[in-house]
Amino acid sequence: MIIFSAQILSCNNVNDKTVNPGKPGKDELADLNSFLVQKDKERIQNYIERKNLAMKETPSGLWYNIKNEGRGDYFAENDRVVFEYECYLLDGTVCYSSKIKGPREVHLGKSEIETGLFEGIRMLKPGGEAIFILPPFLAYGIVGDGKAIPPRSVLVFEIKTIIDSNKNNK
């Protein structure tokens, strides 16, 4: 009888470990994050190669091609920026477009804007045009926007800033 009880207890301990393995540690999450960032970079590089784009990458991971930097001063914190845009996924699916929603207006540093887009706009001047590719961690992350942008999406933004005489209207 004692041997039988010991076997049952040892089986339960084994089963508990397999059923409830515990939460991943910091190292495991860091490794997973590094893996996902590397996979996103590979997807972006494949897209750039397929589309034969001349893109550069910033230290933060934003990819950009400045078609025309525009004229005047570069956009800075607190500037009002109005731009036409098309935002789409790597497969070409359009998520948002100024053709449908109208131009977008932001106040840099005051408006909610994708981190990568904020960085990219600051590379432009009024009238500037660019293509920006935002990996998920510079866009909507692992959750998407709950509307047109799926979770973990790489976004392509083609934008053209509109020349505005009130550019520094704060």
PERATA-V159552 format. One record per residue. N is the residue number from 1. RES is the residue in three letters. SS is DSSP state (2 for helix, 1 for strand, 0 for the rest). PHI is phi as a letter, one per 40 degrees, with the letter a starting at -180 (999 if undefined). BURIAL is 1 if it has 16 or more other ideal C-beta (glycine too) atoms within 10 Angstrom, else 0. Layout:
BEGIN
n=N res=RES ss=SS phi=PHI burial=BURIAL
n=N res=RES ss=SS phi=PHI burial=BURIAL
END
This chain:
BEGIN
n=1 res=MET ss=0 phi=999 burial=0
n=2 res=ILE ss=2 phi=c burial=0
n=3 res=ILE ss=2 phi=c burial=0
n=4 res=PHE ss=2 phi=c burial=0
n=5 res=SER ss=2 phi=c burial=0
n=6 res=ALA ss=2 phi=c burial=0
n=7 res=GLN ss=2 phi=c burial=0
n=8 res=ILE ss=2 phi=c burial=0
n=9 res=LEU ss=2 phi=c burial=0
n=10 res=SER ss=2 phi=c burial=0
n=11 res=CYS ss=2 phi=c burial=0
n=12 res=ASN ss=2 phi=c burial=0
n=13 res=ASN ss=2 phi=c burial=0
n=14 res=VAL ss=2 phi=c burial=0
n=15 res=ASN ss=2 phi=c burial=0
n=16 res=ASP ss=2 phi=d burial=0
n=17 res=LYS ss=2 phi=c burial=0
n=18 res=THR ss=2 phi=c burial=0
n=19 res=VAL ss=2 phi=c burial=0
n=20 res=ASN ss=0 phi=b burial=0
n=21 res=PRO ss=0 phi=c burial=0
n=22 res=GLY ss=0 phi=g burial=0
n=23 res=LYS ss=0 phi=c burial=0
n=24 res=PRO ss=0 phi=c burial=0
n=25 res=GLY ss=0 phi=c burial=0
n=26 res=LYS ss=2 phi=d burial=0
n=27 res=ASP ss=2 phi=c burial=0
n=28 res=GLU ss=2 phi=c burial=0
n=29 res=LEU ss=2 phi=c burial=0
n=30 res=ALA ss=2 phi=c burial=0
n=31 res=ASP ss=2 phi=c burial=0
n=32 res=LEU ss=2 phi=c burial=0
n=33 res=ASN ss=2 phi=c burial=0
n=34 res=SER ss=2 phi=c burial=0
n=35 res=PHE ss=2 phi=c burial=0
n=36 res=LEU ss=2 phi=c burial=0
n=37 res=VAL ss=2 phi=c burial=0
n=38 res=GLN ss=2 phi=c burial=0
n=39 res=LYS ss=2 phi=c burial=0
n=40 res=ASP ss=2 phi=c burial=1
n=41 res=LYS ss=2 phi=c burial=0
n=42 res=GLU ss=2 phi=c burial=0
n=43 res=ARG ss=2 phi=c burial=0
n=44 res=ILE ss=2 phi=c burial=1
n=45 res=GLN ss=2 phi=c burial=0
n=46 res=ASN ss=2 phi=c burial=0
n=47 res=TYR ss=2 phi=c burial=1
n=48 res=ILE ss=2 phi=d burial=1
n=49 res=GLU ss=2 phi=c burial=0
n=50 res=ARG ss=2 phi=d burial=0
n=51 res=LYS ss=2 phi=c burial=0
n=52 res=ASN ss=0 phi=f burial=0
n=53 res=LEU ss=0 phi=c burial=0
n=54 res=ALA ss=0 phi=c burial=0
n=55 res=MET ss=0 phi=b burial=1
n=56 res=LYS ss=1 phi=b burial=0
n=57 res=GLU ss=1 phi=b burial=0
n=58 res=THR ss=0 phi=c burial=0
n=59 res=PRO ss=0 phi=d burial=0
n=60 res=SER ss=0 phi=c burial=0
n=61 res=GLY ss=0 phi=h burial=1
n=62 res=LEU ss=0 phi=c burial=1
n=63 res=TRP ss=1 phi=b burial=1
n=64 res=TYR ss=1 phi=a burial=1
n=65 res=ASN ss=1 phi=b burial=0
n=66 res=ILE ss=1 phi=c burial=0
n=67 res=LYS ss=1 phi=c burial=0
n=68 res=ASN ss=1 phi=a burial=0
n=69 res=GLU ss=0 phi=c burial=1
n=70 res=GLY ss=0 phi=g burial=1
n=71 res=ARG ss=1 phi=b burial=0
n=72 res=GLY ss=1 phi=g burial=0
n=73 res=ASP ss=1 phi=c burial=0
n=74 res=TYR ss=1 phi=c burial=0
n=75 res=PHE ss=0 phi=c burial=1
n=76 res=ALA ss=0 phi=b burial=0
n=77 res=GLU ss=0 phi=d burial=0
n=78 res=ASN ss=0 phi=g burial=0
n=79 res=ASP ss=0 phi=c burial=1
n=80 res=ARG ss=1 phi=c burial=1
n=81 res=VAL ss=1 phi=b burial=1
n=82 res=VAL ss=1 phi=b burial=1
n=83 res=PHE ss=1 phi=a burial=1
n=84 res=GLU ss=1 phi=c burial=1
n=85 res=TYR ss=1 phi=a burial=1
n=86 res=GLU ss=1 phi=b burial=1
n=87 res=CYS ss=1 phi=b burial=1
n=88 res=TYR ss=1 phi=a burial=1
n=89 res=LEU ss=1 phi=c burial=1
n=90 res=LEU ss=0 phi=c burial=1
n=91 res=ASP ss=0 phi=c burial=0
n=92 res=GLY ss=0 phi=g burial=0
n=93 res=THR ss=0 phi=c burial=0
n=94 res=VAL ss=1 phi=c burial=0
n=95 res=CYS ss=1 phi=c burial=1
n=96 res=TYR ss=1 phi=a burial=1
n=97 res=SER ss=1 phi=a burial=0
n=98 res=SER ss=2 phi=c burial=1
n=99 res=LYS ss=2 phi=c burial=0
n=100 res=ILE ss=2 phi=b burial=0
n=101 res=LYS ss=2 phi=c burial=0
n=102 res=GLY ss=0 phi=g burial=0
n=103 res=PRO ss=0 phi=d burial=0
n=104 res=ARG ss=1 phi=c burial=1
n=105 res=GLU ss=1 phi=b burial=0
n=106 res=VAL ss=1 phi=b burial=1
n=107 res=HIS ss=1 phi=b burial=0
n=108 res=LEU ss=0 phi=d burial=1
n=109 res=GLY ss=0 phi=g burial=0
n=110 res=LYS ss=0 phi=b burial=0
n=111 res=SER ss=0 phi=c burial=0
n=112 res=GLU ss=0 phi=c burial=0
n=113 res=ILE ss=0 phi=a burial=1
n=114 res=GLU ss=0 phi=d burial=1
n=115 res=THR ss=2 phi=d burial=1
n=116 res=GLY ss=2 phi=c burial=1
n=117 res=LEU ss=2 phi=c burial=1
n=118 res=PHE ss=2 phi=d burial=1
n=119 res=GLU ss=2 phi=c burial=1
n=120 res=GLY ss=2 phi=c burial=1
n=121 res=ILE ss=2 phi=d burial=1
n=122 res=ARG ss=0 phi=c burial=0
n=123 res=MET ss=0 phi=c burial=1
n=124 res=LEU ss=0 phi=b burial=1
n=125 res=LYS ss=1 phi=b burial=1
n=126 res=PRO ss=1 phi=d burial=1
n=127 res=GLY ss=0 phi=g burial=0
n=128 res=GLY ss=0 phi=c burial=1
n=129 res=GLU ss=1 phi=b burial=1
n=130 res=ALA ss=1 phi=a burial=1
n=131 res=ILE ss=1 phi=b burial=1
n=132 res=PHE ss=1 phi=b burial=1
n=133 res=ILE ss=1 phi=b burial=1
n=134 res=LEU ss=1 phi=b burial=1
n=135 res=PRO ss=0 phi=c burial=1
n=136 res=PRO ss=2 phi=d burial=1
n=137 res=PHE ss=2 phi=c burial=1
n=138 res=LEU ss=2 phi=b burial=1
n=139 res=ALA ss=0 phi=b burial=1
n=140 res=TYR ss=0 phi=b burial=1
n=141 res=GLY ss=0 phi=g burial=0
n=142 res=ILE ss=0 phi=c burial=0
n=143 res=VAL ss=0 phi=b burial=0
n=144 res=GLY ss=0 phi=g burial=1
n=145 res=ASP ss=0 phi=b burial=1
n=146 res=GLY ss=0 phi=g burial=0
n=147 res=LYS ss=0 phi=b burial=0
n=148 res=ALA ss=0 phi=c burial=0
n=149 res=ILE ss=0 phi=b burial=1
n=150 res=PRO ss=0 phi=c burial=0
n=151 res=PRO ss=0 phi=d burial=0
n=152 res=ARG ss=0 phi=f burial=1
n=153 res=SER ss=0 phi=c burial=1
n=154 res=VAL ss=0 phi=c burial=1
n=155 res=LEU ss=1 phi=b burial=1
n=156 res=VAL ss=1 phi=b burial=1
n=157 res=PHE ss=1 phi=b burial=1
n=158 res=GLU ss=1 phi=b burial=1
n=159 res=ILE ss=1 phi=b burial=1
n=160 res=LYS ss=1 phi=b burial=1
n=161 res=THR ss=1 phi=c burial=1
n=162 res=ILE ss=0 phi=c burial=1
n=163 res=ILE ss=0 phi=c burial=0
n=164 res=ASP ss=0 phi=b burial=1
n=165 res=SER ss=0 phi=c burial=0
n=166 res=ASN ss=0 phi=b burial=0
n=167 res=LYS ss=0 phi=d burial=1
n=168 res=ASN ss=0 phi=c burial=0
n=169 res=ASN ss=0 phi=c burial=0
n=170 res=LYS ss=0 phi=c burial=0
END
